[in-house]
């Protein structure tokens, strides 16, 4: 999966505002002060998912959080894994039953200059921008599918945590169960779509039908 070399956190958004506080919150997960870590976890919990939906900053935040957990620097691993699981469940909810063949957008597309917010001016200006901003259907789909792809990409790192302490191992197992389902769903979406029975045949298909079915009809 292609990963952007630079993520302009100050010009992408999550459910609470601009994404600048996402890497900052992930960095605080190594802080020895438990209250500071708890606040950082809350920021991630409420910023990256809302009412079972994901947003522009979610796949990037998930990617950064997975990398931090895999590095061993995160202290509250069970809690961090729990956040990833709720995000994974939201991704699965929106992907289940979808007939899409995969995202038309990539991670790089999500931070293309045409999709970035303008440089920060003021909170009041951002409130006005938020009221006007609305993602396209393709962007909304991409938030969920790309998040799923990021999680599947880190599946081996999640699997490795099952040999950690019991609480972490249990949280990793619960997350892994959802990630495995996301992997299956991604494979389903990438599979060639079945041709409807009443679909117009291609030229080659017409020849085959004529050769085999001609005696049974006009």
ROSE-4610 file (N, C-alpha, C; in Angstrom, 1 decimal, always signed):
// ROSE-4610
residu = [X/X/X/X/X/X/X/X/X/X/X/X/X/X/X/X/X/X/X/X/X/X/X/X/X/X/X/X/X/X/X/X/X/X/X/X/X/X/X/X/X/X/X/X/X/X/X/X/X/X/X/X/X/X/X/X/X/X/X/X/X/X/X/X/X/X/X/X/X/X/X/X/X/X/X/X/X/X/X/X/X/X/X/X/X/X/X/X/X/X/X/X/X/X/X/X/X/X/X/X/X/X/X/X/X/X/X/X/X/X/X/X/X/X/X/X/X/X/X/X/X/X/X/X/X/X/X/X/X/X/X/X/X/X/X/X/X/X/X/X/X/X/X/X/X/X/X/X/X/X/X/X/X/X/X/X/X/X/X/X/X/X/X/X/X/X/X/X/X/X/X/X/X/X/X/X/X/X/X/X/X/X/X/X/X/X/X/X/X/X/X/X/X/X/X/X/X/X/X/X/X/X/X/X/X/X/X/X/X/X/X/X/X/X/X/X/X/X/X/X/X/X/X/X/X/X/X/X/X/X/X/X/X/X/X/X/X/X/X/X/X/X/X/X/X/X/X/X/X/X/X/X/X/X/X/X/X/X/X/X/X/X/X/X/X/X/X/X/X/X/X/X/X/X/X/X/X/X/X/X/X/X/X/X/X/X/X/X/X/X/X/X/X/X/X/X/X/X/X/X/X/X/X/X/X/X/X/X/X/X/X/X/X/X/X/X/X/X/X/X/X/X/X/X/X/X/X/X/X/X/X/X/X/X/X/X/X/X/X/X/X/X/X/X/X/X/X/X/X/X/X/X/X/X/X/X/X/X/X/X/X/X/X/X/X/X/X/X/X/X/X/X/X/X/X/X/X/X/X/X/X/X/X/X/X/X/X/X/X/X/X/X/X/X/X/X/X/X/X/X/X/X/X/X/X/X/X/X/X/X/X/X/X/X/X/X/X/X/X/X/X/X/X/X/X/X/X/X/X/X/X/X/X/X/X/X/X/X/X/X/X/X/X/X/X/X/X/X/X/X/X/X/X/X/X/X/X/X/X/X/X/X/X/X/X/X/X/X/X/X/X/X/X/X/X/X/X/X/X/X/X/X/X/X/X/X/X/X/X/X/X/X/X/X/X/X/X/X/X/X/X/X/X/X/X/X/X/X/X/X/X/X/X/X/X/X/X/X/X/X/X/X/X/X/X/X/X/X/X/X/X/X/X/X/X/X/X/X/X/X/X/X/X/X/X/X/X/X/X/X/X/X/X/X/X/X/X/X/X/X/X/X/X/X/X/X/X/X/X/X/X/X/X/X/X/X/X/X/X/X/X/X/X/X/X/X/X/X/X/X/X/X/X/X/X/X/X/X/X/X/X/X/X/X/X/X/X/X/X/X/X/X/X/X/X/X/X/X/X/X/X/X/X/X/X/X/X/X/X/X/X/X/X/X/X/X/X/X/X/X/X/X/X/X/X/X/X/X/X/X/X/X/X/X]
num = [1/1/1/2/2/2/3/3/3/4/4/4/5/5/5/6/6/6/7/7/7/8/8/8/9/9/9/10/10/10/11/11/11/12/12/12/13/13/13/14/14/14/15/15/15/16/16/16/17/17/17/18/18/18/19/19/19/20/20/20/21/21/21/22/22/22/23/23/23/24/24/24/25/25/25/26/26/26/27/27/27/28/28/28/29/29/29/30/30/30/31/31/31/32/32/32/33/33/33/34/34/34/35/35/35/36/36/36/37/37/37/38/38/38/39/39/39/40/40/40/41/41/41/42/42/42/43/43/43/44/44/44/45/45/45/46/46/46/47/47/47/48/48/48/49/49/49/50/50/50/51/51/51/52/52/52/53/53/53/54/54/54/55/55/55/56/56/56/57/57/57/58/58/58/59/59/59/60/60/60/61/61/61/62/62/62/63/63/63/64/64/64/65/65/65/66/66/66/67/67/67/68/68/68/69/69/69/70/70/70/71/71/71/72/72/72/73/73/73/74/74/74/75/75/75/76/76/76/77/77/77/78/78/78/79/79/79/80/80/80/81/81/81/82/82/82/83/83/83/84/84/84/85/85/85/86/86/86/87/87/87/88/88/88/89/89/89/90/90/90/91/91/91/92/92/92/93/93/93/94/94/94/95/95/95/96/96/96/97/97/97/98/98/98/99/99/99/100/100/100/101/101/101/102/102/102/103/103/103/104/104/104/105/105/105/106/106/106/107/107/107/108/108/108/109/109/109/110/110/110/111/111/111/112/112/112/113/113/113/114/114/114/115/115/115/116/116/116/117/117/117/118/118/118/119/119/119/120/120/120/121/121/121/122/122/122/123/123/123/124/124/124/125/125/125/126/126/126/127/127/127/128/128/128/129/129/129/130/130/130/131/131/131/132/132/132/133/133/133/134/134/134/135/135/135/136/136/136/137/137/137/138/138/138/139/139/139/140/140/140/141/141/141/142/142/142/143/143/143/144/144/144/145/145/145/146/146/146/147/147/147/148/148/148/149/149/149/150/150/150/151/151/151/152/152/152/153/153/153/154/154/154/155/155/155/156/156/156/157/157/157/158/158/158/159/159/159/160/160/160/161/161/161/162/162/162/163/163/163/164/164/164/165/165/165/166/166/166/167/167/167/168/168/168/169/169/169/170/170/170/171/171/171/172/172/172/173/173/173/174/174/174/175/175/175/176/176/176/177/177/177/178/178/178/179/179/179/180/180/180/181/181/181/182/182/182/183/183/183/184/184/184/185/185/185/186/186/186/187/187/187/188/188/188/189/189/189/190/190/190/191/191/191/192/192/192/193/193/193/194/194/194/195/195/195/196/196/196/197/197/197/198/198/198/199/199/199/200/200/200/201/201/201/202/202/202/203/203/203/204/204/204/205/205/205/206/206/206/207/207/207/208/208/208/209/209/209/210/210/210/211/211/211/212/212/212/213/213/213/214/214/214/215/215/215/216/216/216/217/217/217/218/218/218]
x = [+0.9/+0.0/+0.9/+0.7/+1.5/+1.2/+2.2/+2.0/+2.6/+1.9/+2.4/+3.6/+4.6/+5.8/+5.6/+4.6/+4.3/+2.8/+2.3/+0.9/+0.7/+0.0/-0.3/-1.4/-1.1/-2.1/-2.9/-2.2/-2.9/-3.9/-4.0/-4.9/-5.9/-5.9/-6.9/-7.7/-8.9/-9.8/-10.3/-10.6/-11.3/-12.6/-13.2/-14.6/-14.5/-13.4/-13.3/-12.5/-12.1/-11.4/-10.2/-9.2/-8.0/-7.2/-6.5/-5.8/-4.5/-4.1/-2.8/-2.7/-3.8/-3.7/-3.6/-3.7/-3.6/-2.2/-1.2/+0.2/+0.6/+0.1/+0.5/-0.1/-1.3/-2.0/-1.3/-0.9/-0.2/+1.1/+1.8/+3.1/+2.9/+1.8/+1.5/+1.2/+1.0/+0.7/+1.9/+3.0/+4.3/+4.5/+3.7/+3.9/+3.7/+4.6/+4.5/+3.2/+2.7/+1.5/+0.2/-0.4/-1.6/-2.7/-2.9/-4.0/-3.8/-2.6/-2.3/-2.5/-2.1/-2.4/-3.9/-4.6/-6.1/-6.7/-6.3/-6.8/-6.4/-5.2/-4.8/-5.6/-5.9/-6.7/-8.1/-8.7/-10.0/-10.0/-9.0/-8.9/-9.0/-8.2/-8.2/-9.5/-10.1/-11.4/-12.5/-12.5/-13.6/-13.4/-12.1/-11.7/-11.8/-11.4/-11.3/-12.5/-13.5/-14.7/-15.9/-17.0/-18.2/-19.4/-20.3/-21.5/-21.3/-20.3/-19.9/-19.5/-19.0/-18.5/-17.1/-16.3/-14.9/-14.8/-13.6/-13.5/-12.1/-11.8/-10.5/-9.3/-9.2/-8.0/-7.9/-9.0/-9.0/-7.9/-7.8/-6.8/-5.4/-5.1/-3.8/-3.5/-4.6/-4.4/-4.3/-5.0/-4.9/-3.5/-3.0/-1.7/-0.6/-0.7/+0.2/+0.1/-1.1/-1.3/-0.8/-1.1/-0.6/+0.9/+1.6/+3.0/+3.6/+2.9/+3.3/+3.2/+2.1/+1.8/+2.9/+3.2/+4.1/+5.5/+5.8/+7.2/+7.4/+6.3/+6.4/+6.4/+6.2/+6.3/+5.0/+3.9/+2.6/+2.5/+2.1/+2.0/+0.7/-0.4/-1.7/-2.1/-1.4/-1.7/-3.1/-3.7/-5.1/-6.1/-5.9/-6.8/-6.7/-5.4/-5.2/-5.7/-5.5/-6.1/-7.6/-8.2/-9.6/-10.1/-9.4/-9.8/-9.8/-8.7/-8.5/-9.7/-10.1/-11.2/-12.5/-12.8/-14.1/-14.0/-12.9/-12.7/-12.9/-12.3/-12.4/-13.8/-14.6/-16.0/-16.8/-16.4/-17.1/-16.8/-15.5/-15.2/-15.9/-16.0/-16.7/-18.2/-18.8/-20.2/-20.5/-19.7/-20.0/-19.5/-18.7/-18.2/-19.1/-19.7/-20.5/-21.6/-21.7/-22.7/-22.5/-21.5/-21.2/-20.8/-21.3/-20.9/-19.8/-19.1/-18.0/-16.8/-16.1/-14.9/-13.7/-13.8/-12.6/-12.6/-11.7/-11.7/-11.2/-11.8/-11.2/-10.2/-10.1/-9.1/-8.0/-6.8/-5.7/-5.5/-4.6/-4.2/-3.7/-2.9/-2.3/-3.4/-4.5/-5.6/-6.3/-6.4/-7.1/-6.4/-5.1/-4.4/-3.9/-4.6/-4.3/-4.7/-4.0/-4.2/-5.7/-6.4/-7.8/-8.7/-8.2/-9.0/-8.5/-7.4/-6.9/-7.7/-7.8/-8.4/-7.4/-7.8/-6.9/-6.1/-5.0/-4.2/-5.1/-4.8/-5.6/-5.5/-6.7/-6.7/-7.3/-8.4/-9.0/-10.0/-10.4/-11.5/-12.8/-13.1/-14.3/-14.4/-13.2/-13.1/-13.3/-12.7/-12.9/-14.3/-15.0/-16.4/-17.2/-16.9/-17.6/-17.3/-16.0/-15.6/-16.2/-16.3/-17.0/-18.4/-19.1/-20.5/-20.7/-19.7/-19.8/-19.2/-18.4/-17.6/-18.5/-18.4/-19.1/-18.3/-18.0/-17.2/-18.1/-17.5/-18.3/-18.5/-19.4/-19.6/-18.4/-17.6/-16.3/-15.3/-15.3/-14.4/-14.9/-16.2/-16.7/-16.4/-16.6/-16.3/-14.8/-13.9/-12.5/-12.0/-12.7/-12.3/-12.4/-13.4/-13.6/-12.8/-12.7/-12.0/-10.5/-10.0/-8.5/-8.2/-9.0/-8.8/-8.7/-9.6/-9.5/-8.2/-7.7/-6.5/-5.3/-5.3/-4.2/-4.2/-5.4/-5.4/-5.0/-5.4/-5.0/-3.4/-2.9/-1.5/-0.7/-1.3/-0.6/-1.0/-1.6/-2.2/-1.1/+0.1/+1.2/+1.7/+1.7/+2.1/+1.1/-0.2/-1.3/-1.2/-0.9/-0.8/+0.4/+1.5/+2.6/+2.3/+1.3/+0.9/+0.2/-0.2/-0.9/+0.0/+1.3/+2.3/+2.7/+2.0/+2.3/+1.5/+1.4/+0.6/-0.8/-1.5/-2.8/-3.8/-3.8/-4.8/-4.5/-3.3/-2.9/-3.2/-2.9/-3.1/-4.6/-5.4/-6.9/-7.4/-6.9/-7.3/-6.9/-5.6/-5.1/-6.0/-6.4/-7.2/-8.5/-9.1/-10.4/-10.3/-9.2/-9.0/-8.7/-7.9/-7.5/-8.7/-9.7/-10.9/-11.6/-11.7/-12.4/-11.5/-10.2/-9.3/-9.3/-9.4/-9.5/-10.8/-11.9/-13.1/-13.0/-12.2/-12.0/-11.2/-10.2/-9.4/-10.3/-11.2/-12.1/-13.0/-13.5/-14.4/-13.6/-12.4/-11.6/-11.4/-11.1/-11.0/-12.2/-13.4/-14.7/-14.9/-14.5/-14.8/-13.9/-12.7/-11.7/-12.0/-12.8/-13.1/-14.0/-13.8/-14.6/-16.1/-16.8/-18.3/-18.9/-19.9/-20.6/-21.4/-21.5/-22.2/-23.7/-24.6/-26.0/-26.5/-27.5/-28.0/-28.6/-29.1/-29.7/-28.8/-27.5/-26.5/-26.3/-26.0/-25.8/-24.5/-24.4/-23.2/-22.2/-20.9/-19.8/-19.8/-19.0/-18.9/-18.5/-17.5/-17.1/-18.2/-18.9/-20.0/-21.1/-21.4/-22.4/-22.1/-20.8/-20.4/-20.6/-20.3/-20.4/-21.9/-22.8/-24.2/-24.8/-24.3/-24.8/-24.5/-23.2/-22.7/-23.5/-23.7/-24.3/-25.8/-26.4/-27.8/-28.6/-28.0/-28.7/-29.9/-29.6/-30.7/-31.9/-31.8/-32.9/-33.7/-33.4/-34.1/-33.6/-34.2/-33.8/-32.6]
y = [-1.2/+0.0/+1.2/+2.1/+3.3/+4.3/+4.8/+5.7/+7.1/+8.1/+9.5/+9.8/+10.5/+10.8/+11.8/+12.7/+13.7/+13.9/+14.0/+14.2/+15.6/+16.4/+17.8/+17.8/+17.4/+17.2/+18.5/+19.6/+20.9/+21.3/+20.5/+20.8/+19.7/+18.6/+17.6/+17.6/+17.0/+17.2/+15.9/+15.9/+14.8/+15.4/+14.6/+15.0/+16.1/+16.5/+17.6/+18.8/+18.7/+19.9/+19.4/+20.2/+19.9/+18.8/+18.1/+16.9/+17.0/+18.3/+18.5/+17.8/+17.6/+17.0/+15.4/+14.9/+13.4/+12.9/+13.3/+12.9/+13.3/+14.5/+15.0/+14.0/+13.6/+12.7/+11.3/+10.8/+9.6/+9.6/+10.8/+10.9/+10.9/+11.4/+11.5/+10.1/+9.1/+7.8/+7.1/+7.8/+7.3/+8.1/+9.0/+9.8/+9.0/+9.2/+8.5/+8.9/+10.0/+10.5/+9.8/+9.0/+8.2/+9.1/+10.3/+11.2/+11.8/+12.1/+12.7/+11.7/+10.4/+9.4/+9.2/+9.2/+9.0/+10.1/+11.3/+12.4/+12.2/+11.8/+11.6/+10.4/+9.4/+8.3/+8.8/+9.6/+10.2/+11.0/+11.8/+12.6/+11.7/+10.6/+9.7/+9.0/+8.6/+7.9/+8.7/+10.0/+10.8/+11.6/+11.6/+12.4/+11.5/+10.3/+9.4/+8.7/+8.6/+7.9/+8.6/+8.7/+9.3/+8.7/+8.1/+7.5/+6.5/+5.6/+4.5/+5.0/+6.2/+6.7/+7.2/+7.2/+7.6/+8.9/+9.5/+10.8/+10.9/+12.0/+12.2/+11.8/+12.2/+12.0/+10.5/+9.8/+8.5/+7.5/+7.2/+6.3/+6.7/+8.0/+8.4/+8.3/+8.6/+8.4/+7.0/+6.1/+4.6/+4.1/+4.6/+4.2/+4.6/+5.9/+6.4/+5.6/+5.3/+4.6/+3.2/+2.5/+1.1/+1.1/+2.1/+2.1/+2.4/+3.2/+3.5/+2.3/+1.6/+0.4/-0.7/-0.9/-1.9/-1.5/-0.3/+0.1/-0.2/-0.5/-0.8/+0.4/+1.6/+2.8/+3.2/+2.6/+2.9/+2.2/+2.9/+2.2/+1.5/+2.1/+1.5/+0.8/-0.3/-1.0/-1.5/-2.1/-2.6/-1.6/-0.4/+0.7/+1.2/+1.3/+1.7/+0.7/-0.6/-1.6/-1.6/-1.2/-1.1/+0.0/+1.1/+2.2/+1.7/+1.0/+0.5/-0.4/-1.2/-2.2/-1.4/-0.4/+0.3/+1.0/+1.4/+2.0/+0.9/-0.2/-1.4/-1.8/-1.8/-2.2/-1.2/+0.1/+1.1/+0.9/+0.6/+0.4/-0.8/-1.9/-3.1/-2.8/-2.0/-1.7/-1.0/-0.1/+0.6/-0.2/-1.2/-2.0/-3.2/-3.7/-4.9/-4.8/-5.7/-5.7/-4.7/-3.9/-3.0/-3.7/-3.2/-3.7/-3.0/-2.1/-1.4/-2.4/-2.1/-2.9/-2.5/-1.5/-1.0/+0.5/+1.2/+2.6/+3.2/+4.2/+4.9/+5.9/+6.1/+7.1/+6.4/+6.9/+6.4/+7.3/+6.9/+7.8/+9.1/+9.1/+10.3/+11.2/+10.5/+11.3/+12.1/+11.5/+12.1/+13.4/+13.5/+14.7/+15.5/+15.3/+16.1/+17.5/+18.5/+19.9/+20.3/+19.6/+20.0/+19.6/+18.7/+18.2/+18.7/+19.5/+20.1/+21.3/+21.5/+22.7/+23.8/+25.1/+26.2/+26.3/+27.0/+27.3/+27.9/+27.5/+28.0/+29.5/+30.1/+31.5/+31.8/+31.2/+31.4/+30.3/+30.1/+29.1/+29.5/+30.8/+31.2/+30.9/+31.1/+30.7/+29.2/+28.4/+27.0/+26.5/+27.2/+26.9/+27.1/+28.2/+28.5/+27.5/+27.1/+26.1/+24.7/+24.4/+23.1/+23.1/+24.2/+24.2/+24.0/+24.5/+24.4/+23.1/+22.4/+21.2/+20.0/+19.3/+18.0/+17.1/+15.9/+15.0/+14.4/+14.0/+13.3/+11.8/+11.2/+9.7/+8.9/+9.2/+8.5/+8.7/+9.9/+10.2/+9.5/+9.5/+8.8/+7.3/+6.7/+5.3/+5.1/+5.9/+5.8/+5.9/+6.7/+6.8/+5.4/+4.7/+3.4/+2.3/+2.2/+1.2/+1.3/+2.6/+2.8/+2.5/+2.8/+2.5/+1.0/+0.3/-1.2/-1.7/-1.1/-1.5/-1.3/-0.2/+0.2/-0.9/-1.2/-2.2/-3.6/-4.0/-5.3/-5.3/-4.2/-4.1/-4.3/-3.9/-4.1/-5.3/-6.3/-7.5/-8.3/-8.4/-9.2/-8.6/-7.3/-6.6/-6.8/-6.8/-7.0/-8.5/-9.4/-10.8/-11.0/-10.3/-10.4/-10.0/-9.2/-8.7/-9.8/-10.9/-12.0/-12.7/-12.5/-13.1/-12.1/-11.0/-10.0/-10.4/-9.5/-9.8/-10.1/-10.7/-11.3/-10.2/-9.0/-8.0/-7.5/-7.3/-6.9/-8.0/-9.2/-10.3/-10.5/-10.3/-10.5/-9.3/-8.1/-7.0/-7.2/-7.7/-7.9/-9.0/-10.0/-11.1/-10.6/-9.7/-9.1/-8.2/-7.5/-6.6/-7.5/-8.5/-9.3/-10.0/-10.4/-11.0/-10.1/-8.8/-7.9/-7.6/-7.5/-7.2/-8.3/-9.6/-10.7/-10.6/-10.2/-10.0/-8.9/-7.8/-6.7/-7.2/-8.1/-8.7/-9.5/-10.2/-11.0/-10.1/-9.0/-8.1/-7.4/-7.0/-6.4/-7.3/-8.6/-9.5/-9.7/-9.7/-9.8/-8.6/-7.4/-6.2/-6.2/-6.8/-6.7/-7.8/-8.8/-9.9/-9.3/-9.9/-9.4/-9.6/-8.6/-8.6/-9.6/-10.4/-11.4/-10.7/-11.2/-10.7/-11.0/-9.9/-10.2/-11.1/-11.9/-12.8/-12.1/-10.9/-10.2/-9.1/-9.2/-8.2/-8.5/-7.4/-7.5/-8.3/-9.3/-10.1/-9.3/-9.6/-9.1/-9.8/-9.4/-10.0/-11.5/-11.8/-13.2/-14.0/-13.4/-14.2/-14.4/-13.5/-13.7/-14.8/-14.9/-16.0/-17.4/-17.4/-18.7/-19.0/-18.0/-18.3/-18.8/-18.1/-18.5/-20.0/-20.3/-21.7/-22.7/-22.4/-23.5/-23.4/-22.1/-22.0/-21.8/-21.6/-21.4/-22.4/-23.7/-24.6/-24.4/-23.7/-23.6/-22.3/-21.5/-20.2/-19.4/-18.3/-17.3/-16.6]
z = [+0.0/+0.0/+0.0/-1.0/-1.1/+0.0/+0.7/+1.8/+1.5/+1.7/+1.5/+2.3/+1.7/+2.5/+3.6/+3.4/+4.3/+4.5/+5.7/+6.0/+6.5/+5.8/+6.3/+7.4/+8.6/+9.6/+9.9/+9.7/+9.9/+8.9/+7.8/+6.7/+6.3/+7.2/+7.1/+8.4/+8.3/+9.4/+10.0/+11.3/+12.0/+12.6/+13.4/+13.9/+14.9/+15.4/+16.4/+15.8/+14.5/+14.0/+13.1/+13.0/+12.2/+12.9/+12.0/+12.5/+13.3/+13.6/+14.2/+15.5/+16.3/+17.6/+17.5/+16.3/+16.3/+16.5/+15.8/+16.1/+17.5/+17.9/+19.3/+20.3/+20.1/+21.1/+21.1/+19.9/+19.9/+20.6/+20.4/+21.1/+22.6/+23.1/+24.6/+25.1/+24.3/+24.8/+25.4/+25.4/+26.0/+27.3/+27.6/+28.8/+30.1/+31.1/+32.4/+33.2/+32.9/+33.6/+33.1/+33.8/+33.4/+33.0/+33.7/+33.3/+32.0/+31.6/+30.3/+29.2/+29.5/+28.5/+28.3/+29.4/+29.3/+28.5/+28.6/+27.8/+26.4/+26.1/+24.7/+24.1/+24.8/+24.3/+24.0/+24.9/+24.6/+23.3/+23.1/+21.9/+20.7/+20.7/+19.5/+19.4/+20.5/+20.5/+19.9/+20.2/+19.7/+18.4/+18.0/+16.8/+15.6/+15.7/+14.5/+14.1/+15.0/+14.7/+15.4/+14.7/+15.3/+14.8/+15.7/+15.3/+14.1/+14.3/+13.4/+12.0/+11.9/+10.6/+10.8/+9.8/+9.8/+8.9/+8.9/+8.3/+7.7/+7.1/+6.3/+7.1/+8.3/+9.1/+9.6/+9.5/+10.2/+9.7/+8.3/+7.9/+8.3/+8.3/+8.6/+10.1/+10.9/+12.4/+12.8/+12.1/+12.4/+12.0/+10.9/+10.4/+11.5/+11.9/+12.9/+14.3/+14.7/+15.9/+15.8/+14.7/+14.5/+14.6/+14.0/+14.0/+15.4/+16.2/+17.5/+18.4/+18.3/+19.0/+18.7/+17.4/+16.9/+17.4/+17.6/+18.1/+19.6/+20.3/+21.7/+22.6/+22.0/+22.8/+23.6/+23.1/+23.7/+25.0/+26.1/+27.4/+27.6/+27.2/+27.4/+26.2/+25.9/+24.6/+24.5/+25.6/+25.5/+25.1/+25.7/+25.4/+24.0/+23.5/+22.1/+21.1/+21.4/+20.6/+20.5/+21.7/+21.7/+20.8/+20.8/+19.9/+18.4/+18.1/+16.7/+16.4/+17.4/+17.1/+16.8/+17.6/+17.3/+15.9/+15.5/+14.2/+13.1/+13.4/+12.5/+12.3/+13.4/+13.3/+12.5/+12.6/+11.8/+10.3/+10.0/+8.6/+8.1/+8.9/+8.5/+8.2/+9.1/+9.0/+7.6/+7.2/+6.0/+4.7/+4.9/+3.8/+3.6/+4.6/+4.5/+3.5/+2.6/+1.6/+0.4/+0.5/-0.5/-1.8/-2.9/-4.2/-4.9/-4.1/-4.7/-5.0/-6.0/-6.3/-5.7/-4.8/-4.1/-4.2/-3.4/-3.4/-4.7/-5.2/-6.4/-6.0/-4.7/-4.1/-3.3/-3.3/-2.5/-1.3/-0.4/+0.7/+0.2/-0.9/-1.5/-2.0/-2.6/-3.1/-2.0/-0.8/+0.3/+0.7/+0.5/+0.9/-0.4/-1.5/-2.7/-2.3/-3.0/-2.7/-2.8/-3.7/-3.9/-2.8/-1.9/-0.8/+0.6/+0.6/+1.8/+2.2/+3.5/+4.0/+3.8/+3.7/+3.6/+4.9/+4.9/+6.1/+7.2/+8.4/+9.6/+9.7/+9.9/+10.2/+11.6/+11.9/+13.2/+13.4/+14.7/+15.0/+14.4/+14.3/+13.7/+12.2/+11.5/+10.1/+9.9/+10.8/+10.7/+10.9/+11.8/+12.0/+10.7/+10.0/+8.8/+7.7/+7.7/+6.7/+7.0/+8.3/+8.6/+8.2/+8.4/+8.0/+6.5/+5.7/+4.2/+3.7/+4.5/+4.0/+4.0/+2.9/+2.8/+1.8/+2.3/+1.4/+0.4/-0.7/-1.8/-1.4/-2.1/-1.8/-1.9/-3.0/-3.2/-2.1/-1.5/-0.4/+0.8/+1.1/+2.3/+2.2/+1.0/+0.9/+1.1/+0.6/+0.7/+2.2/+3.0/+4.4/+5.1/+4.7/+5.4/+4.8/+3.4/+2.8/+3.0/+2.9/+3.1/+4.6/+5.5/+6.9/+7.1/+6.4/+6.5/+5.9/+4.8/+4.2/+5.1/+5.8/+6.7/+7.8/+8.4/+9.5/+9.0/+7.8/+7.3/+7.1/+6.6/+6.4/+7.7/+8.8/+10.1/+10.9/+10.2/+10.8/+11.5/+10.9/+11.5/+12.8/+12.8/+14.1/+15.2/+14.8/+15.8/+16.3/+15.3/+15.7/+16.7/+16.5/+17.4/+18.8/+19.0/+20.4/+21.2/+20.5/+21.2/+22.1/+22.0/+22.9/+24.0/+24.1/+25.2/+26.4/+27.4/+28.6/+28.3/+29.2/+28.9/+28.5/+29.1/+28.7/+27.3/+27.0/+25.7/+24.6/+25.0/+24.1/+23.8/+24.8/+24.6/+23.7/+23.9/+23.1/+21.7/+21.5/+20.1/+19.4/+20.2/+19.6/+19.1/+19.9/+19.6/+18.3/+18.3/+17.1/+15.9/+16.1/+14.9/+14.3/+15.1/+14.6/+13.6/+14.0/+13.1/+11.8/+12.0/+10.9/+9.9/+10.4/+9.5/+8.6/+9.3/+8.5/+7.5/+7.8/+6.9/+5.7/+6.0/+4.9/+3.9/+4.5/+3.6/+2.8/+3.4/+2.7/+1.6/+1.9/+0.8/-0.4/-0.1/-1.2/-1.9/-1.2/-1.9/-2.9/-2.4/-3.2/-4.4/-4.2/-5.4/-6.4/-6.1/-7.0/-8.1/-9.3/-10.5/-10.2/-10.5/-10.2/-11.2/-10.7/-11.5/-12.6/-13.8/-14.9/-14.7/-14.6/-14.5/-15.6/-15.3/-16.3/-17.6/-17.4/-18.5/-19.1/-18.7/-19.2/-20.7/-21.4/-22.9/-23.1/-23.9/-24.1/-24.9/-24.6/-25.4/-26.7/-27.7/-29.0/-28.9/-28.0/-27.9/-27.2/-26.2/-25.6/-26.6/-27.5/-28.5/-29.4/-29.7/-30.6/-29.9/-28.6/-27.9/-27.8/-27.5/-27.3/-28.7/-29.7/-31.1/-31.4/-31.0/-31.3/-30.5/-29.2/-28.4/-28.3/-28.4/-28.1/-29.4/-30.5/-31.7/-32.0/-31.7/-32.1/-31.2/-30.1/-29.1/-29.2/-30.1/-30.2/-31.3/-31.5/-32.6/-32.2]
